[in-house]
């Protein structure tokens, strides 16, 4: 019997008409209202006399509240992921946002209370519940200095819905509905931007170039409202960061990601040192495609070589269970369970979103994976990546619900680990042309996560600095983007064929609450590869440490999690060693390209 290809959400709710859905939503709203009142009363009357009891009550109320919130929010968003026009789900979003705003107020109130207590360690000591949540309580205390005043916060949250959030939504609407005019088969057609961007992977060079030119022209037509959206979002982010008392937006981001400034500096140092090697890869790819002045932007994603093998979904299941099972029987069994028990929504269909993701749902101790599997090895690799996220969630399934969330820099550890395992297994059986294709796919991903991410970090830094004093016009944004690309890609890209509208293309720039949504990806790639290198060196003895590392991610800082397996993320040497593994891949790729393309 073929494997199921659509996920099962009935462990949450049967449908929006399921009485449990409305009951859970109402329960979450009632619990949120009650908790906000309770926390605000911790410093009044008899309650003020027993802070330890208040802390325990706060933790228990949070746990009780997060259960229905996770269930309801997960269901709404998972339904929309496969049915983007579902009217009921869309109608629930405003109600969801109001509840999210109330949760923010609760967290702020609890932070203020915890931050105002004296002798927090003494209060924690002796309580099993508080000792288990000690890391979180200390984090709440440290955040107390950076929450908005209670008389201001509700107004700010309401205004955000019609301010920065509205401009972010407008950007997504412009990007999602704007049509691109393109000549195809001697006929002018109008296509969504997402479809035109996908043509960058076409094996036809003429198609790639035409799509790139049409994309730039399409963005030119919406550049003014896009620039207005970016100015509004970054202006609001700057204002809110100042109101919260952060020295900078970057400092706020680092705090939210449990990451030290020294860690980011060490990472950036190693990334910048590696640029000559990535440029060498780009020039080699340019040679393979017949270019002499570096790689034009429209050929960044061009296929090189060929992987002839195709997979059915059932064959992908067998391949992944076998490949990952060789790493550990536990991993193989977990992957098999996810396939057979309808954790995965696998195939494209109308109304379903593109790309892939994994959503972990702590109350049910499971995850759900979305993919758009189409039979290529890349699709198999994507499944391995997302199932790595699911495995990470499984390692946290026994953790208290408040300790099941982890920062972005650590979020890619298991996914990159899985991806690397699968890539290395495929290379072992590949001929020269298949090896070039597999290596190019690996290096293309690494280039995006190291070189392009560095360009995004530099661009966003420049925009935020300039936005402190004034708005930025379209010409300035385009030049800032090009300068960031020139400084990062160097002579690896053709200087005359870059992408001045990447600031409009990348939705990550348009979040008020999450700036610098870039460097954590670089951290994740290199940390995952560094952990994989430890596995190669230590073999089976590393497996228990690997699971312990993943389990720790919800209750420690980035530095602490890394230190638990003997890694110092504040030392550039660690990042250099991870980049060395990519450098070796570049060496192999360059040699293969020059051998295959060598004149006979």
SEDOPA-695594 format. One line per 3 residues: their letters; for each residue x, y, z of C-alpha. Coordinates in nm, 2 decimals. Last residue first. Layout:
REM residues N
a> X,Y,Z; ... .
END
This chain:
REM residues 600
xxx> 3.99,1.71,-2.55; 3.92,2.05,-2.40; 3.88,2.04,-2.02 .
xxx> 3.52,2.10,-1.92; 3.49,1.78,-1.71; 3.83,1.82,-1.56 .
xxx> 3.79,2.19,-1.48; 3.45,2.13,-1.32; 3.58,1.83,-1.12 .
xxx> 3.88,2.02,-0.99; 3.66,2.32,-0.89; 3.41,2.10,-0.72 .
xxx> 3.67,1.91,-0.52; 3.84,2.23,-0.40; 3.50,2.38,-0.32 .
xxx> 3.40,2.08,-0.11; 3.73,2.11,0.08; 3.65,2.47,0.15 .
xxx> 3.31,2.37,0.28; 3.47,2.15,0.54; 3.72,2.43,0.62 .
xxx> 3.42,2.65,0.70; 3.34,2.44,1.00; 3.70,2.46,1.12 .
xxx> 3.70,2.84,1.06; 3.38,2.87,1.27; 3.55,2.68,1.56 .
xxx> 3.87,2.89,1.52; 3.67,3.21,1.55; 3.63,3.14,1.92 .
xxx> 3.31,3.27,2.08; 3.13,2.96,1.97; 3.34,2.75,2.20 .
xxx> 3.24,2.38,2.14; 3.29,2.12,2.41; 2.95,1.94,2.38 .
xxx> 2.79,2.13,2.67; 2.98,2.44,2.56; 2.76,2.47,2.25 .
xxx> 2.44,2.47,2.46; 2.59,2.72,2.71; 2.70,2.97,2.44 .
xxx> 2.36,2.95,2.27; 2.20,3.02,2.61; 2.02,2.74,2.79 .
xxx> 1.68,2.58,2.85; 1.52,2.51,2.52; 1.84,2.40,2.34 .
xxx> 1.93,2.14,2.60; 1.73,1.86,2.44; 1.92,1.91,2.11 .
xxx> 2.26,1.89,2.29; 2.15,1.58,2.49; 2.05,1.41,2.16 .
xxx> 2.39,1.48,2.01; 2.57,1.37,2.33; 2.40,1.03,2.32 .
xxx> 2.51,0.99,1.95; 2.88,1.10,2.00; 3.00,0.75,2.10 .
xxx> 2.86,0.62,1.78; 3.14,0.79,1.58; 3.38,1.02,1.75 .
xxx> 3.56,1.21,1.46; 3.27,1.19,1.21; 3.02,1.29,1.48 .
xxx> 3.23,1.59,1.58; 3.25,1.69,1.22; 2.87,1.67,1.21 .
xxx> 2.85,1.91,1.51; 3.07,2.15,1.32; 2.85,2.12,1.01 .
xxx> 2.54,2.20,1.22; 2.72,2.49,1.38; 2.82,2.62,1.04 .
xxx> 2.48,2.60,0.88; 2.29,2.73,1.19; 2.53,3.02,1.25 .
xxx> 2.49,3.12,0.89; 2.11,3.10,0.92; 2.12,3.30,1.25 .
xxx> 2.30,3.58,1.05; 1.99,3.67,0.85; 1.67,3.77,1.03 .
xxx> 1.85,4.08,1.14; 1.53,4.24,1.27; 1.25,4.03,1.43 .
xxx> 0.96,4.23,1.58; 0.91,4.49,1.31; 0.94,4.23,1.03 .
xxx> 0.99,4.36,0.68; 1.35,4.27,0.60; 1.27,3.90,0.62 .
xxx> 1.04,3.94,0.31; 1.33,3.92,0.08; 1.24,4.04,-0.28 .
xxx> 1.21,4.41,-0.20; 1.56,4.44,-0.06; 1.68,4.21,-0.33 .
xxx> 1.59,4.48,-0.58; 1.94,4.59,-0.70; 2.02,4.23,-0.82 .
xxx> 2.36,4.20,-1.00; 2.46,4.18,-1.36; 2.72,4.44,-1.44 .
xxx> 2.96,4.34,-1.15; 2.95,3.98,-1.28; 2.96,3.78,-0.95 .
xxx> 3.26,3.60,-0.80; 3.46,3.92,-0.84; 3.33,4.04,-0.50 .
xxx> 3.03,3.85,-0.37; 3.03,4.02,-0.03; 3.15,4.37,-0.09 .
xxx> 2.97,4.39,-0.43; 2.65,4.25,-0.29; 2.64,4.50,0.00 .
xxx> 2.72,4.78,-0.24; 2.44,4.67,-0.48; 2.19,4.67,-0.19 .
xxx> 2.29,5.01,-0.07; 2.27,5.14,-0.43; 1.91,5.01,-0.46 .
xxx> 1.81,5.14,-0.13; 1.95,5.49,-0.21; 1.77,5.50,-0.55 .
xxx> 1.44,5.40,-0.39; 1.44,5.67,-0.13; 1.55,5.63,0.23 .
xxx> 1.38,5.80,0.53; 1.58,6.00,0.77; 1.78,6.02,1.10 .
xxx> 1.78,5.67,1.25; 1.70,5.53,0.90; 2.06,5.56,0.80 .
xxx> 2.19,5.32,1.07; 1.90,5.08,1.01; 1.96,5.08,0.63 .
xxx> 2.34,5.02,0.67; 2.30,4.74,0.91; 2.03,4.58,0.69 .
xxx> 2.26,4.59,0.39; 2.55,4.45,0.57; 2.35,4.16,0.72 .
xxx> 2.19,4.10,0.38; 2.53,4.09,0.21; 2.66,3.85,0.48 .
xxx> 2.35,3.63,0.42; 2.43,3.62,0.05; 2.79,3.51,0.12 .
xxx> 2.73,3.26,0.40; 2.38,3.11,0.37; 2.34,3.17,0.00 .
xxx> 2.69,3.04,-0.07; 2.63,2.73,0.15; 2.31,2.64,-0.04 .
xxx> 2.49,2.69,-0.38; 2.78,2.49,-0.24; 2.57,2.18,-0.16 .
xxx> 2.37,2.20,-0.49; 2.70,2.24,-0.68; 2.85,1.94,-0.50 .
xxx> 2.55,1.73,-0.59; 2.55,1.85,-0.95; 2.93,1.80,-0.99 .
xxx> 2.90,1.46,-0.83; 2.63,1.36,-1.07; 2.85,1.46,-1.36 .
xxx> 3.15,1.27,-1.22; 2.97,0.95,-1.11; 2.79,0.94,-0.78 .
xxx> 2.77,0.65,-0.52; 2.97,0.81,-0.23; 2.82,1.15,-0.32 .
xxx> 2.47,1.04,-0.22; 2.58,0.93,0.13; 2.76,1.26,0.18 .
xxx> 2.45,1.46,0.08; 2.22,1.25,0.30; 2.44,1.30,0.61 .
xxx> 2.49,1.67,0.54; 2.11,1.73,0.51; 2.05,1.54,0.84 .
xxx> 2.31,1.75,1.03; 2.17,2.07,0.86; 1.83,1.99,0.99 .
xxx> 1.95,1.89,1.34; 2.14,2.22,1.40; 1.91,2.45,1.21 .
xxx> 1.72,2.58,1.51; 2.03,2.66,1.72; 2.07,3.01,1.57 .
xxx> 1.69,3.06,1.58; 1.65,3.04,1.96; 1.47,2.74,2.12 .
xxx> 1.12,2.67,2.24; 1.04,2.35,2.44; 1.12,2.50,2.78 .
xxx> 0.78,2.65,2.84; 0.61,2.32,2.75; 0.81,2.13,3.01 .
xxx> 1.06,1.89,2.83; 0.95,1.54,2.74; 0.90,1.62,2.37 .
xxx> 1.23,1.80,2.35; 1.42,1.53,2.16; 1.11,1.49,1.94 .
xxx> 1.13,1.85,1.84; 1.49,1.81,1.72; 1.37,1.50,1.53 .
xxx> 1.11,1.72,1.36; 1.37,1.98,1.27; 1.58,1.70,1.12 .
xxx> 1.26,1.58,0.94; 1.27,1.92,0.77; 1.62,1.87,0.64 .
xxx> 1.57,1.51,0.53; 1.26,1.61,0.34; 1.46,1.89,0.17 .
xxx> 1.73,1.64,0.07; 1.47,1.41,-0.09; 1.33,1.71,-0.28 .
xxx> 1.68,1.80,-0.40; 1.72,1.44,-0.52; 1.43,1.51,-0.75 .
xxx> 1.09,1.34,-0.73; 0.86,1.64,-0.70; 0.80,1.68,-0.32 .
xxx> 0.64,2.01,-0.22; 0.70,1.98,0.15; 0.52,2.05,0.47 .
xxx> 0.62,1.87,0.79; 0.41,1.83,1.10; 0.55,1.77,1.45 .
xxx> 0.46,1.56,1.75; 0.45,1.58,2.13; 0.07,1.66,2.13 .
xxx> 0.11,1.97,2.36; 0.45,2.06,2.20; 0.34,2.11,1.84 .
xxx> 0.65,2.13,1.62; 0.60,2.29,1.28; 0.84,2.19,1.00 .
xxx> 0.88,2.38,0.68; 0.89,2.35,0.30; 0.86,2.56,-0.01 .
xxx> 0.54,2.67,-0.17; 0.20,2.71,-0.01; -0.09,2.49,-0.10 .
xxx> -0.39,2.64,-0.27; -0.38,2.39,-0.56; -0.16,2.08,-0.49 .
xxx> 0.20,2.01,-0.44; 0.29,1.68,-0.27; 0.42,1.58,0.08 .
xxx> 0.21,1.68,0.37; 0.41,1.49,0.63; 0.32,1.38,0.99 .
xxx> 0.09,1.11,0.84; 0.18,0.82,1.07; 0.38,0.62,0.81 .
xxx> 0.62,0.89,0.71; 0.68,1.02,1.06; 0.72,0.67,1.20 .
xxx> 0.98,0.58,0.93; 1.18,0.90,1.02; 1.17,0.81,1.39 .
xxx> 1.28,0.45,1.32; 1.58,0.57,1.11; 1.68,0.83,1.38 .
xxx> 1.67,0.57,1.66; 1.87,0.32,1.45; 2.14,0.58,1.43 .
xxx> 2.36,0.71,1.15; 2.29,0.41,0.93; 1.92,0.48,1.00 .
xxx> 1.96,0.81,0.83; 2.05,0.65,0.50; 1.81,0.35,0.53 .
xxx> 1.51,0.55,0.65; 1.59,0.83,0.40; 1.62,0.60,0.10 .
xxx> 1.31,0.40,0.19; 1.10,0.71,0.24; 1.23,0.86,-0.08 .
xxx> 1.13,0.54,-0.26; 0.78,0.58,-0.13; 0.76,0.93,-0.25 .
xxx> 0.88,0.82,-0.60; 1.24,0.91,-0.66; 1.44,1.02,-0.97 .
xxx> 1.80,0.94,-1.04; 1.97,1.13,-1.32; 2.16,1.39,-1.11 .
xxx> 2.30,1.62,-1.37; 2.60,1.86,-1.40; 2.55,2.23,-1.33 .
xxx> 2.20,2.37,-1.26; 2.16,2.74,-1.27; 2.10,2.90,-0.93 .
xxx> 2.35,3.18,-0.95; 2.29,3.21,-1.32; 2.06,3.51,-1.31 .
xxx> 2.31,3.70,-1.10; 2.58,3.68,-1.37; 2.87,3.47,-1.26 .
xxx> 3.22,3.62,-1.31; 3.35,3.80,-1.61; 3.43,3.51,-1.84 .
xxx> 3.10,3.31,-1.85; 3.07,2.97,-2.03; 2.85,2.79,-1.78 .
xxx> 3.13,2.58,-1.63; 3.35,2.89,-1.62; 3.09,3.07,-1.42 .
xxx> 3.06,2.78,-1.18; 3.44,2.80,-1.13; 3.41,3.17,-1.08 .
xxx> 3.14,3.12,-0.81; 3.35,2.85,-0.64; 3.65,3.08,-0.63 .
xxx> 3.43,3.36,-0.49; 3.33,3.12,-0.21; 3.70,3.06,-0.13 .
xxx> 3.78,3.43,-0.13; 3.49,3.50,0.10; 3.61,3.27,0.38 .
xxx> 3.78,3.54,0.59; 3.45,3.73,0.60; 3.26,3.43,0.73 .
xxx> 3.53,3.37,1.00; 3.51,3.72,1.13; 3.13,3.73,1.11 .
xxx> 3.11,3.42,1.33; 3.36,3.55,1.59; 3.17,3.88,1.60 .
xxx> 2.84,3.71,1.64; 2.96,3.50,1.93; 3.13,3.80,2.10 .
xxx> 2.80,3.99,2.08; 2.64,3.70,2.29; 2.34,3.51,2.17 .
xxx> 2.02,3.42,2.36; 1.83,3.50,2.03; 1.61,3.77,2.19 .
xxx> 1.92,3.93,2.34; 2.10,3.92,2.01; 1.80,4.08,1.83 .
xxx> 1.78,4.36,2.09; 2.15,4.43,2.06; 2.11,4.45,1.69 .
xxx> 1.83,4.70,1.72; 2.06,4.92,1.93; 2.14,5.03,2.28 .
xxx> 1.81,4.87,2.40; 1.59,5.08,2.63; 1.25,4.94,2.53 .
xxx> 1.15,5.28,2.39; 1.46,5.28,2.18; 1.39,4.94,2.04 .
xxx> 1.03,5.05,1.97; 1.14,5.36,1.78; 1.40,5.17,1.57 .
xxx> 1.15,4.89,1.48; 0.89,5.16,1.38; 1.14,5.33,1.15 .
xxx> 1.25,4.99,1.01; 0.89,4.89,0.93; 0.79,5.23,0.79 .
xxx> 1.10,5.27,0.57; 1.06,4.92,0.44; 0.69,4.97,0.35 .
xxx> 0.76,5.30,0.18; 1.04,5.14,-0.02; 0.80,4.87,-0.14 .
xxx> 0.54,5.14,-0.22; 0.80,5.31,-0.45; 0.95,5.00,-0.60 .
xxx> 0.62,4.86,-0.73; 0.68,4.90,-1.11; 1.06,4.86,-1.08 .
xxx> 1.00,4.53,-0.91; 0.83,4.40,-1.23; 1.12,4.53,-1.44 .
xxx> 1.37,4.34,-1.22; 1.17,4.02,-1.24; 1.14,4.05,-1.62 .
xxx> 1.51,4.08,-1.66; 1.57,3.78,-1.43; 1.31,3.57,-1.61 .
xxx> 1.46,3.65,-1.95; 1.81,3.54,-1.82; 1.69,3.22,-1.67 .
xxx> 1.48,3.13,-1.97; 1.77,3.19,-2.21; 2.00,2.98,-2.00 .
xxx> 1.76,2.67,-2.02; 1.82,2.43,-1.73; 1.57,2.63,-1.53 .
xxx> 1.66,2.70,-1.16; 1.62,3.08,-1.20; 1.28,3.00,-1.34 .
xxx> 1.15,2.97,-0.98; 1.18,3.35,-0.95; 0.92,3.37,-1.23 .
xxx> 0.68,3.14,-1.05; 0.72,3.34,-0.72; 0.67,3.67,-0.91 .
xxx> 0.33,3.55,-1.03; 0.29,3.52,-1.41; 0.15,3.73,-1.69 .
xxx> 0.21,3.59,-2.04; 0.34,3.74,-2.36; 0.36,3.48,-2.64 .
xxx> 0.66,3.37,-2.85; 0.69,3.05,-2.65; 0.72,3.26,-2.33 .
xxx> 0.75,3.63,-2.33; 0.72,3.76,-1.97; 0.50,4.01,-1.80 .
xxx> 0.53,3.97,-1.42; 0.22,3.98,-1.20; 0.20,4.15,-0.86 .
xxx> -0.02,3.95,-0.62; 0.22,3.79,-0.38; 0.49,4.06,-0.37 .
xxx> 0.24,4.35,-0.33; 0.04,4.15,-0.07; 0.36,4.06,0.12 .
xxx> 0.47,4.43,0.12; 0.12,4.53,0.23; 0.13,4.28,0.52 .
xxx> 0.46,4.43,0.64; 0.31,4.77,0.61; 0.01,4.66,0.82 .
xxx> 0.24,4.51,1.08; 0.44,4.83,1.10; 0.14,5.04,1.15 .
xxx> -0.22,4.93,1.17; -0.16,4.62,1.38; 0.13,4.80,1.54 .
xxx> -0.12,5.06,1.68; -0.29,4.80,1.89; 0.04,4.67,2.03 .
xxx> 0.16,5.03,2.10; -0.17,5.11,2.28; -0.15,4.79,2.50 .
xxx> 0.22,4.86,2.58; 0.20,5.23,2.70; 0.04,5.21,3.05 .
xxx> 0.23,4.89,3.12; 0.57,5.04,3.04; 0.73,4.86,2.75 .
xxx> 0.96,4.57,2.83; 1.34,4.61,2.82; 1.45,4.63,3.19 .
xxx> 1.24,4.33,3.27; 1.42,4.12,3.01; 1.69,4.02,3.26 .
xxx> 1.43,3.89,3.51; 1.25,3.69,3.25; 1.57,3.53,3.14 .
xxx> 1.65,3.45,3.51; 1.30,3.28,3.53; 1.36,3.09,3.21 .
xxx> 1.70,2.95,3.33; 1.54,2.86,3.67; 1.25,2.67,3.51 .
xxx> 1.33,2.32,3.65; 1.44,2.49,3.98; 1.11,2.67,3.99 .
xxx> 0.91,2.35,3.96; 1.13,2.15,4.21; 1.10,2.43,4.46 .
xxx> 1.38,2.43,4.72; 1.59,2.71,4.57; 1.40,2.93,4.33 .
xxx> 1.33,3.20,4.60; 1.69,3.20,4.70; 1.80,3.24,4.34 .
xxx> 1.56,3.53,4.29; 1.71,3.72,4.59; 1.52,4.05,4.53 .
xxx> 1.22,4.06,4.31; 1.16,4.34,4.06; 1.27,4.15,3.76 .
xxx> 1.03,3.87,3.83; 0.73,4.12,3.85; 0.84,4.32,3.54 .
xxx> 0.89,3.99,3.34; 0.55,3.87,3.45; 0.38,4.18,3.32 .
xxx> 0.58,4.17,2.99; 0.48,3.80,2.94; 0.12,3.88,3.01 .
xxx> 0.12,4.18,2.77; 0.27,3.97,2.50; 0.01,3.70,2.55 .
xxx> -0.26,3.97,2.51; -0.10,4.07,2.18; -0.11,3.70,2.07 .
xxx> -0.47,3.68,2.16; -0.55,3.98,1.95; -0.35,3.83,1.66 .
xxx> -0.54,3.50,1.68; -0.87,3.69,1.67; -0.74,3.87,1.36 .
xxx> -0.63,3.54,1.21; -0.95,3.35,1.27; -1.12,3.49,0.96 .
xxx> -0.84,3.36,0.74; -0.89,3.01,0.88; -1.27,3.03,0.81 .
xxx> -1.21,3.16,0.46; -0.97,2.89,0.35; -0.79,3.08,0.07 .
xxx> -0.44,2.95,0.15; -0.54,2.58,0.18; -0.23,2.38,0.25 .
xxx> -0.04,2.63,0.47; -0.37,2.78,0.57; -0.47,2.46,0.75 .
xxx> -0.13,2.45,0.92; -0.16,2.81,1.04; -0.51,2.77,1.19 .
xxx> -0.43,2.43,1.35; -0.10,2.55,1.50; -0.26,2.86,1.65 .
xxx> -0.54,2.66,1.81; -0.33,2.38,1.96; -0.03,2.60,2.06 .
xxx> -0.27,2.84,2.23; -0.47,2.56,2.40; -0.15,2.43,2.57 .
xxx> 0.02,2.76,2.63; -0.24,2.88,2.88; -0.20,2.59,3.12 .
xxx> 0.18,2.61,3.11; 0.17,2.98,3.16; -0.07,2.94,3.46 .
xxx> 0.16,2.69,3.61; 0.47,2.91,3.57; 0.29,3.21,3.72 .
xxx> 0.15,3.01,4.01; 0.50,2.89,4.09; 0.64,3.24,4.07 .
xxx> 0.36,3.37,4.29; 0.42,3.10,4.55; 0.79,3.21,4.56 .
xxx> 0.68,3.57,4.59; 0.48,3.51,4.91; 0.40,3.83,5.10 .
xxx> 0.28,4.02,4.79; 0.00,3.77,4.75; -0.15,3.89,5.08 .
xxx> -0.24,4.23,4.94; -0.11,4.34,4.61; 0.22,4.27,4.43 .
xxx> 0.10,3.96,4.25; -0.21,4.13,4.14; -0.09,4.22,3.79 .
xxx> 0.00,3.86,3.75; -0.35,3.75,3.84; -0.52,4.00,3.61 .
xxx> -0.31,3.90,3.31; -0.36,3.53,3.40; -0.74,3.56,3.41 .
xxx> -0.76,3.74,3.07; -0.52,3.48,2.91; -0.71,3.19,3.06 .
xxx> -1.03,3.32,2.92; -0.89,3.37,2.57; -0.72,3.03,2.58 .
xxx> -1.04,2.86,2.69; -1.24,3.04,2.42; -1.01,2.92,2.15 .
xxx> -1.01,2.57,2.30; -1.39,2.56,2.31; -1.41,2.69,1.96 .
xxx> -1.18,2.42,1.83; -1.32,2.14,2.05; -1.67,2.19,1.90 .
xxx> -1.53,2.06,1.57; -1.67,2.30,1.30; -1.31,2.43,1.23 .
xxx> -1.23,2.07,1.14; -1.14,1.74,1.31; -0.92,1.92,1.57 .
xxx> -0.57,1.88,1.71; -0.51,1.50,1.68; -0.72,1.54,1.37 .
xxx> -0.45,1.72,1.18; -0.34,1.43,0.96; -0.09,1.51,0.69 .
xxx> -0.13,1.43,0.33; 0.09,1.19,0.13; -0.01,0.86,0.28 .
xxx> 0.24,0.58,0.19; 0.14,0.34,-0.09; 0.00,0.00,0.00 .
END
